Structure formats: C-alpha cells, structure tokens
C-alpha cells in the first residue's frame, strides 16, 4: 500500500509539472505573437534567416 501511495503522489506531481510547462509554452507563444503584431510593417510571418546559404556545409566534403 505504501508503494501505491508513493506512486499516486509522484503521478500527481508529474501532472502538475506538465501543466506548468504547458502554461509556460502558451505564455511564450502569446508573447511572440504580441511582438509580431507590434512589429513595424506588421510582419505576420517570421522573418527569413540571415544565415541562409552562408557558412559551413551540413555535410563534410568527400575525399
């Protein structure tokens, strides 16, 4: 019975942690959406990457 009680406590704690993580993700998403809405020019989509096409290749050169 003791092991079952520990299991229930741990399960409830994991559910609380998951709910907190969901709340944080939702807050981050809403902040990003608010920043994009306030951006000059009304940029609704995310901007393109500045590093596209430059830098090191993903794959090493073959011999």
Backbone torsions as a table, in degrees:
resi	resn	phi	psi	omega
1	UNK	NA	-34.8	-179.7
2	UNK	-63.8	-41.5	179.9
3	UNK	-63.2	-37.8	178.9
4	UNK	-65.0	-41.0	179.1
5	UNK	-64.1	-41.9	176.6
6	UNK	-62.2	-41.7	178.4
7	UNK	-60.9	-44.8	179.9
8	UNK	-63.2	-41.8	179.2
9	UNK	-63.4	-46.3	-179.8
10	UNK	-63.9	-39.8	179.2
11	UNK	-63.0	-43.8	178.7
12	UNK	-64.0	-39.4	178.6
13	UNK	-63.9	-42.4	178.6
14	UNK	-64.6	-37.1	176.8
15	UNK	-64.2	-40.9	177.8
16	UNK	-63.8	-42.6	178.8
17	UNK	-62.5	-40.9	179.0
18	UNK	-64.9	-41.0	178.3
19	UNK	-64.5	-40.9	177.4
20	UNK	-63.4	-42.0	179.7
21	UNK	-63.9	-40.6	177.0
22	UNK	-62.8	-40.8	179.6
23	UNK	-63.3	-41.8	178.9
24	UNK	-63.9	-45.6	179.8
25	UNK	-61.1	-40.3	179.2
26	UNK	-64.2	-41.3	179.1
27	UNK	-64.6	-41.6	179.4
28	UNK	-64.1	-43.9	178.9
29	UNK	-61.4	-42.8	-178.9
30	UNK	-68.1	-35.9	175.8
31	UNK	-63.2	-45.4	178.7
32	UNK	-60.9	-42.8	179.4
33	UNK	-63.0	-39.4	179.0
34	UNK	-66.5	-40.6	178.2
35	UNK	-63.5	-41.7	179.9
36	UNK	-65.6	-36.7	179.8
37	UNK	-67.7	-32.1	-179.2
38	UNK	-88.3	-4.8	-176.6
39	UNK	-64.7	145.3	177.3
40	UNK	-63.2	138.6	-178.7
41	UNK	86.0	-4.3	178.0
42	UNK	61.8	46.1	-178.5
43	UNK	-66.8	104.5	-179.4
44	UNK	-80.9	-35.7	179.3
45	UNK	-92.7	156.7	175.4
46	UNK	-65.8	146.0	-179.1
47	UNK	-68.2	155.3	177.8
48	UNK	-70.7	155.0	-179.4
49	UNK	-68.5	142.5	178.9
50	UNK	-81.3	-14.4	-176.0
51	UNK	-102.0	9.0	-177.5
52	UNK	-63.0	125.9	175.7
53	UNK	84.2	-1.1	179.6
54	UNK	-119.2	167.3	175.7
55	UNK	92.6	-162.7	-175.5
56	UNK	-80.7	151.7	178.0
57	UNK	-70.8	153.3	177.8
58	UNK	-69.6	-30.5	-174.2
59	UNK	-114.3	142.3	178.2
60	UNK	-70.6	154.1	177.8
61	UNK	-70.6	144.5	177.9
62	UNK	-85.6	154.6	-177.5
63	UNK	-79.9	NA	NA
